[in-house]
């Protein structure tokens, strides 16, 4: 009986060893295909998440850039940082400052330099106005003033001061030094449209020089 029991135990142990030594069963083809398909779906979802994450980052960056340029005070026009030159002798600095103040706080990216130049040209005494942006919050304005070259008697007394095109740029009780006395604006315009050699009588005797080569005397 003891030998029989020992033999049974030996057989049982051998069976257990043999069972563990058997190779694991290979899963069916359909199962492996499903597993590969699941992995591909997971990889596709990861790639899609990365793409949408990048797109969202681009949108946020663009929104921040738009806010900085259009709405942020960083690029808002500061009248203190506007440089103006070419006032000459007839342009009122306060009128120029009023135009600039009207654009105060406007984003430099949205500011129309053409509109500012047009508003400046409406100021009496301004012939031309050139406006350039000076980032981040300033402007550079160059004016060409209409300097008086002749004094025309006014019907109400005194004299109208006119430039070389016969346009009134001011008034005075007497002809200023350097301005010739003329009988009409038309005469002044016609005289100053002659060649330089024939129009010396139109030139003021002061430091302004000839009407065609005038330069602003004062810079602000």
Beta strands, then each sheet from edge to edge (+ up, - down):
strand 1: 82-85
strand 2: 126-134
strand 3: 138-145
strand 4: 150-153
strand 5: 159-162
strand 6: 168-172
strand 7: 180-182
sheet 1: 1+ 3+ 2-
sheet 2: 6+ 5- 4+ 7+
end
